[in-house]
């Protein structure tokens, strides 16, 4: 606990006293209820929302100091977002909180954006749009929420932020990792102060606080949603956390393990890019990827009752599919070559690499490895370094190939963001010249960072305060995610269930949806288009717990251009309900059942 306390910025004396008396959620309520009358005047002129918007630039009594409003402009109806979708009339406020020059001489600060629909269009709700990757820029706060995007057009007030740094102002994208305060900002402080500021602006513009507040994010945004549920339980009534990178050390070592398996079997000498990164694609070219996919689907696709290119019974597939001994049912050819490599089989080394990727990092004795930093948070989740599930999109271009194989001329995509964190944050001492591919899982485990704020602030299983105040949280995760393995999120959810009286009890406030074939947050031969926010709102505001959620997809080669499918609350799975002639592309022909049924 001392490590966690040390990363908080000092609070003013009145806030320290408030924390002792009220707790974190109480302080948040105090801040938002105590908006100065001068600020509220900006929202009084509801007949002139443009003037009220301009008045926000003159506010001074912000909950966090220093806060600088850099722009407060009224956008008329018809202004388009980045995808060309016209937006409704709204007020756009941009600013920066805690602006400073770091010890490294680089500029930092928590950049943010808040967009507010005109008062007559506001639905009384606030949505925080989670970040992605290393962040480093303020995304347009239009409300990214799956098929409900943009939520701004549905009457939502929306906020976004940059993680405490702007990449364009830094010498390299990862430079902020060397500034401890910048890491704290990207971990939790930027979303904390932006939430407070956004609610202050909402109160100032409308003359009222939001009736309900929601967090929606995927990847980094999914981790941030977990941070909110664990450490800021009074900020949001409902949270959607997709494909969360919550245990970054475990995740990055899993990614590193995958690339090492491919690098080890790539033809020698391994080709290198001008930047010195390996090109490992020759280890498993496209034709071999397709061969493995054919075997995987042939073995597992029908376990859920329908041959449609999707694997709903993923646990059953893990039990059934043994690549080294699999024999194609149509050709009677083995997947693994009996002798030399041919176009109709994979070499023993290729099969061994794929099996190792599925199993996850192992030491010299074959034992699974735990990431030490993940064990720091109180009531932490299982910190096992996970493998990658045998799922229908395992070898799709949204799956393992995109992240760990790259192309014939480019290195693995993991180097763009993930693996390059290892020399900065995940080994001790810091060694910017370290090559992640050279990390030795037998001899270098002692070099792994044992405590890191990015892990400490997202791996706790204690959601008691969030639950007690009526908070609801929905996770979703692509089963073919080549980034954070789906097994990690499943392990977290199962740990949460164990802590809260079992799977049935935990579903009083938490649900998990697995998305077959989907890659990281989207993509793959999957029904990757869905809306988790609308059922979350019904759960929070009407007490209607979510059941099956309909999803659609456009990424099918041999199936209709658009199809629909049910996403089921874990541990339920989708099953076809009908005869042999039933339409496999319609969600109405599926139902959610308990595993094994």
WOUR-V326772 format. One record per residue. N is the residue number from 1. RES is the residue in one small letter. PSI is psi as a letter, one per 20 degrees, with the letter a starting at -180 (* if undefined). NEAR is the number of other C-alpha atoms within 12 Angstrom. Layout:
BEGIN
n = <N:N>
res = <RES:RES>
psi = <PSI:PSI>
near = <NEAR:NEAR>
END
This chain:
BEGIN
n = <1:2:3:4:5:6:7:8:9:10:11:12:13:14:15:16:17:18:19:20:21:22:23:24:25:26:27:28:29:30:31:32:33:34:35:36:37:38:39:40:41:42:43:44:45:46:47:48:49:50:51:52:53:54:55:56:57:58:59:60:61:62:63:64:65:66:67:68:69:70:71:72:73:74:75:76:77:78:79:80:81:82:83:84:85:86:87:88:89:90:91:92:93:94:95:96:97:98:99:100:101:102:103:104:105:106:107:108:109:110:111:112:113:114:115:116:117:118:119:120:121:122:123:124:125:126:127:128:129:130:131:132:133:134:135:136:137:138:139:140:141:142:143:144:145:146:147:148:149:150:151:152:153:154:155:156:157:158:159:160:161:162:163:164:165:166:167:168:169:170:171:172:173:174:175:176:177:178:179:180:181:182:183:184:185:186:187:188:189:190:191:192:193:194:195:196:197:198:199:200:201:202:203:204:205:206:207:208:209:210:211:212:213:214:215:216:217:218:219:220:221:222:223:224:225:226:227:228:229:230:231:232:233:234:235:236:237:238:239:240:241:242:243:244:245:246:247:248:249:250:251:252:253:254:255:256:257:258:259:260:261:262:263:264:265:266:267:268:269:270:271:272:273:274:275:276:277:278:279:280:281:282:283:284:285:286:287:288:289:290:291:292:293:294:295:296:297:298:299:300:301:302:303:304:305:306:307:308:309:310:311:312:313:314:315:316:317:318:319:320:321:322:323:324:325:326:327:328:329:330:331:332:333:334:335:336:337:338:339:340:341:342:343:344:345:346:347:348:349:350:351:352:353:354:355:356:357:358:359:360:361:362:363:364:365:366:367:368:369:370:371:372:373:374:375:376:377:378:379:380:381:382:383:384:385:386:387:388:389:390:391:392:393:394:395:396:397:398:399:400:401:402:403:404:405:406:407:408:409:410:411:412:413:414:415:416:417:418:419:420:421:422:423:424:425:426:427:428:429:430:431:432:433:434:435:436:437:438:439:440:441:442:443:444:445:446:447:448:449:450:451:452:453:454:455:456:457:458:459:460:461:462:463:464:465:466:467:468:469:470:471:472:473:474:475:476:477:478:479:480:481:482:483:484:485:486:487:488:489:490:491:492:493:494:495:496:497:498:499:500:501:502:503:504:505:506:507:508:509:510:511:512:513:514:515:516:517:518:519:520:521:522:523:524:525:526:527:528:529:530:531:532:533:534:535:536:537:538:539:540:541:542:543:544:545:546:547:548:549:550:551:552:553:554:555:556:557:558:559:560:561:562:563:564:565:566:567:568:569:570:571:572:573:574:575:576:577:578:579:580:581:582:583:584:585:586:587:588:589:590:591:592:593:594:595:596:597>
res = <x:x:x:x:x:x:x:x:x:x:x:x:x:x:x:x:x:x:x:x:x:x:x:x:x:x:x:x:x:x:x:x:x:x:x:x:x:x:x:x:x:x:x:x:x:x:x:x:x:x:x:x:x:x:x:x:x:x:x:x:x:x:x:x:x:x:x:x:x:x:x:x:x:x:x:x:x:x:x:x:x:x:x:x:x:x:x:x:x:x:x:x:x:x:x:x:x:x:x:x:x:x:x:x:x:x:x:x:x:x:x:x:x:x:x:x:x:x:x:x:x:x:x:x:x:x:x:x:x:x:x:x:x:x:x:x:x:x:x:x:x:x:x:x:x:x:x:x:x:x:x:x:x:x:x:x:x:x:x:x:x:x:x:x:x:x:x:x:x:x:x:x:x:x:x:x:x:x:x:x:x:x:x:x:x:x:x:x:x:x:x:x:x:x:x:x:x:x:x:x:x:x:x:x:x:x:x:x:x:x:x:x:x:x:x:x:x:x:x:x:x:x:x:x:x:x:x:x:x:x:x:x:x:x:x:x:x:x:x:x:x:x:x:x:x:x:x:x:x:x:x:x:x:x:x:x:x:x:x:x:x:x:x:x:x:x:x:x:x:x:x:x:x:x:x:x:x:x:x:x:x:x:x:x:x:x:x:x:x:x:x:x:x:x:x:x:x:x:x:x:x:x:x:x:x:x:x:x:x:x:x:x:x:x:x:x:x:x:x:x:x:x:x:x:x:x:x:x:x:x:x:x:x:x:x:x:x:x:x:x:x:x:x:x:x:x:x:x:x:x:x:x:x:x:x:x:x:x:x:x:x:x:x:x:x:x:x:x:x:x:x:x:x:x:x:x:x:x:x:x:x:x:x:x:x:x:x:x:x:x:x:x:x:x:x:x:x:x:x:x:x:x:x:x:x:x:x:x:x:x:x:x:x:x:x:x:x:x:x:x:x:x:x:x:x:x:x:x:x:x:x:x:x:x:x:x:x:x:x:x:x:x:x:x:x:x:x:x:x:x:x:x:x:x:x:x:x:x:x:x:x:x:x:x:x:x:x:x:x:x:x:x:x:x:x:x:x:x:x:x:x:x:x:x:x:x:x:x:x:x:x:x:x:x:x:x:x:x:x:x:x:x:x:x:x:x:x:x:x:x:x:x:x:x:x:x:x:x:x:x:x:x:x:x:x:x:x:x:x:x:x:x:x:x:x:x:x:x:x:x:x:x:x:x:x:x:x:x:x:x:x:x:x:x:x:x:x:x:x:x:x:x:x:x:x:x:x:x:x:x:x:x:x:x:x:x:x:x:x:x:x:x:x:x:x:x:x:x:x:x:x:x:x:x:x:x:x>
psi = <h:h:h:g:h:i:i:p:q:p:q:q:g:h:h:g:h:h:g:h:g:h:r:g:h:h:g:g:h:g:g:h:h:k:p:q:h:h:h:h:h:h:i:h:m:i:i:m:h:g:h:h:g:h:h:h:i:i:q:h:l:q:h:p:p:q:p:p:o:h:p:n:q:p:o:r:q:i:p:q:a:h:j:j:p:p:q:r:p:r:p:p:p:q:a:p:q:l:p:r:p:r:h:j:j:q:p:r:q:n:q:r:p:p:p:o:q:q:h:i:i:p:j:j:q:p:p:p:o:r:a:q:c:j:c:j:q:o:q:p:m:i:m:o:l:c:i:i:p:p:h:h:i:j:j:q:p:q:q:r:r:j:j:j:q:o:h:i:j:q:h:r:h:j:h:i:i:i:o:g:h:h:g:g:g:h:g:h:h:g:h:g:h:h:g:g:g:g:h:g:h:g:h:h:g:i:j:q:q:q:h:q:p:q:p:p:r:q:d:h:h:g:g:h:h:h:g:g:h:h:i:l:i:i:h:q:h:q:p:o:o:q:l:p:l:h:n:h:g:g:g:h:h:g:g:g:g:g:h:h:g:h:h:h:j:q:q:q:q:p:q:q:r:h:j:j:q:q:o:j:h:i:h:m:r:g:h:h:g:h:g:g:g:g:g:g:h:h:h:i:g:i:h:j:i:p:n:j:j:q:o:h:m:g:h:h:g:h:h:h:o:n:h:h:j:p:p:p:h:g:i:j:p:q:h:p:q:h:d:q:p:r:i:j:r:q:r:h:h:g:g:h:g:h:g:h:h:h:h:r:p:q:a:h:j:j:q:q:q:q:o:h:h:i:j:g:q:q:l:q:r:p:k:p:o:q:a:p:q:o:r:h:j:g:j:r:i:i:c:g:g:h:h:i:h:b:r:i:i:q:r:q:h:h:h:h:g:f:h:i:h:g:h:g:h:j:q:p:r:p:n:i:i:q:o:h:h:i:p:o:i:h:i:j:h:i:i:p:p:i:p:p:h:h:g:h:j:i:j:q:j:n:k:g:h:g:g:h:j:j:q:q:p:p:q:q:p:p:i:k:p:i:d:o:p:h:h:g:h:g:g:g:g:h:h:g:g:h:i:k:j:r:h:g:h:h:j:h:i:q:q:p:p:q:o:p:i:q:b:o:h:r:r:r:m:r:n:j:o:r:o:i:g:g:h:g:g:h:g:g:h:i:j:o:p:q:c:q:p:p:q:r:q:j:l:p:g:j:r:q:h:p:q:q:q:p:p:q:p:p:j:q:q:p:q:p:n:a:a:h:j:q:o:i:j:p:h:i:j:q:q:p:r:q:p:i:*>
near = <17:13:18:23:14:15:24:22:21:11:17:13:10:15:22:17:15:20:20:15:14:18:20:26:29:23:27:31:26:26:33:34:23:24:33:22:20:21:31:32:27:35:36:25:23:23:15:21:33:31:25:38:44:30:31:44:30:25:34:24:26:36:35:31:22:19:31:30:34:21:25:31:27:29:27:20:20:14:20:20:22:14:13:10:17:20:33:32:30:42:46:44:44:37:37:38:37:32:27:24:19:23:16:18:15:26:28:37:41:46:45:49:41:48:48:54:44:38:36:21:24:33:26:30:39:47:50:53:50:50:42:34:34:38:36:36:30:35:29:33:42:44:40:38:38:28:22:22:31:33:38:42:33:31:30:44:49:50:52:48:47:44:43:48:45:33:27:19:20:25:16:19:24:33:32:39:38:26:26:26:35:41:35:33:40:45:46:43:37:44:46:42:39:46:46:41:48:50:46:42:54:47:39:41:49:39:29:30:33:35:25:31:39:47:51:51:44:41:43:40:42:39:45:51:49:52:47:47:45:37:36:39:37:39:45:46:41:45:54:49:47:50:48:47:50:49:53:47:46:47:45:44:49:50:45:44:41:45:47:35:35:39:35:28:28:27:20:14:14:22:23:21:18:11:12:15:27:38:37:38:36:32:40:39:28:23:20:29:33:25:32:41:37:32:41:39:37:31:36:34:33:24:32:35:28:29:26:35:38:49:42:52:43:42:27:24:28:27:15:22:31:27:39:27:23:29:27:26:15:12:14:14:20:29:39:33:24:20:14:13:19:18:21:26:35:37:29:23:28:33:34:25:31:42:30:32:33:36:30:38:39:30:20:14:10:13:16:23:31:31:38:31:41:40:30:30:34:24:25:31:39:34:38:36:42:42:40:42:45:49:50:47:47:49:41:42:34:34:43:48:41:35:39:47:41:33:25:23:20:27:32:40:33:38:33:22:24:37:41:33:38:38:32:32:37:42:34:21:17:18:19:21:16:23:22:36:35:24:28:23:31:19:13:20:26:20:25:33:33:28:29:37:41:43:44:42:47:46:48:36:38:33:38:25:26:31:30:17:21:27:37:48:47:50:49:48:46:51:53:47:53:53:56:46:49:48:43:41:48:34:27:39:44:28:27:36:28:21:22:22:14:16:24:21:17:30:31:28:37:42:44:45:44:48:51:48:47:50:45:42:44:38:32:38:41:49:45:44:32:32:32:45:45:31:29:37:33:19:30:32:22:14:17:16:25:33:30:32:38:34:33:32:33:24:29:27:16:16:22:20:16:23:29:30:37:40:45:36:36:38:31:30:37:41:36:33:23:17:13:12:12:18:22:31:32:25:29:24:25:31:28:31:24:17:20:18:18>
END
